[in-house]
Amino acid sequence: MKEVKNITVLGAGAMGATIASIAVEAGYTVTVRDIDTKFLDKGRQLITEGWDKRVKRGEITAEAKNELMGRLSFAVDIKDSVKNADMVIEAVPEIMDLKKKSGKRGLRTGAG
Ligand SMILES: NC(=O)c1ccc[n+]([C@@H]2O[C@H](COP(=O)([O-])OP(=O)(O)OC[C@H]3O[C@@H](n4cnc5c(N)ncnc54)[C@H](O)[C@@H]3O)[C@@H](O)[C@H]2O)c1
């Protein structure tokens, strides 16, 4: 099986942002995809606020935070978002049709 380096997370909500943050901290390069930039902005804020808190608490350095940011990107375009993905994790709303559609895009593992 191919080594997983790049992960795409579908959905930048509470779960998606948390999964993306943990995956970046675990060393993966992560792209978060949502349907509109306003949701991506919210997800980015959730993630960076978490890392800012960790910097304040002295758990990570500002340089380490920048390194984490460097492995995190955001996309609305579905094709762009999965073009380098070794694994796709879906964290979209609990609507079965939506989950099935997002699952067709790659090796699916889901938050719900
Ligand atoms: N929040 C939790 O504590 C929690 C816990 C366990 C499981 N879950 C499950 O995780 C999943 C996501 O929950 P959440 O709380 O993050 O929801 P959320 O509403 O906070 O976020 C969902 C995000 O998915 C986006 N989205 C909608 N359609 C999309 C698409 N086609 N492609 C990409 N993004 C799309 C929405 O715009 C939204 O930003 C659900 O299935 C939920 O049941 C959530």
The ligand as a Gaussian input file, in Angstrom:
#p B3LYP/6-31G(d) Opt

LIG

0 1
 N      -19.085000      17.736000      15.897000
 C      -18.949000      16.602000      16.546000
 O      -18.689000      16.569000      17.784000
 C      -19.041000      15.277000      15.822000
 C      -18.706000      14.108000      16.499000
 C      -18.752000      12.872000      15.843000
 C      -19.134000      12.818000      14.512000
 N      -19.485000      13.973000      13.878000
 C      -19.883000      13.861000      12.466000
 O      -18.940000      14.548000      11.665000
 C      -19.597000      15.064000      10.519000
 C      -19.357000      16.557000      10.429000
 O      -19.857000      17.170000      11.612000
 P      -19.468000      18.671000      12.019000
 O      -19.895000      18.835000      13.432000
 O      -18.057000      18.972000      11.633000
 O      -20.470000      19.501000      11.072000
 P      -20.354000      21.059000      10.663000
 O      -21.723000      21.419000      10.235000
 O      -19.665000      21.817000      11.730000
 O      -19.384000      21.036000       9.396000
 C      -19.706000      20.417000       8.175000
 C      -19.021000      21.196000       7.061000
 O      -19.147000      20.466000       5.849000
 C      -19.322000      21.407000       4.816000
 N      -19.834000      20.760000       3.609000
 C      -21.103000      20.579000       3.186000
 N      -21.127000      19.920000       2.005000
 C      -19.829000      19.701000       1.658000
 C      -19.189000      19.079000       0.544000
 N      -19.901000      18.543000      -0.466000
 N      -17.842000      19.045000       0.522000
 C      -17.106000      19.579000       1.525000
 N      -17.658000      20.184000       2.618000
 C      -19.005000      20.233000       2.670000
 C      -20.232000      22.464000       5.417000
 O      -20.189000      23.672000       4.671000
 C      -19.640000      22.589000       6.819000
 O      -18.622000      23.579000       6.872000
 C      -21.081000      14.698000      10.658000
 O      -21.318000      13.495000       9.963000
 C      -21.239000      14.480000      12.151000
 O      -22.292000      13.612000      12.444000
 C      -19.432000      15.190000      14.484000

